[in-house]
Amino acid sequence: MPSPQARALLSEQLARERNLAYRTEAANGTMIPDIPPPPGPTGTGTGTGTGTGTGTGQKTTQPTLPEGVNGAIMDAADTPPPPAPRPRPRP
């Protein structure tokens, strides 16, 4: 374990670097680009289509998560397991 002086020096250097990073970001703007979300399947984009489709294609909806839940929906977790194979009779 480092000495108390070494820990204090390291903490001071880290605080200095953090403050410099905050000041630099405030002066120059963030370095994380503003990426728009990908276009959704609803067709809300600004396409140049004619709009003469029949609308008979298969439509799928994304399942929504319950309030306060983060993560993926596992469809396989809700389905029963496949039946076990029957053993073959021996001659």
Buried (B, 14 or more C-beta within 10 A) or exposed (E): EEEEEEEEEEEEEEEEEEEEEEEEEEEEEEEEEEEEEEEEEEEEEEEEEEEEEEEEEEEEEEEEEEEEEEEEEEEEEEEEEEEEEEEEEEE
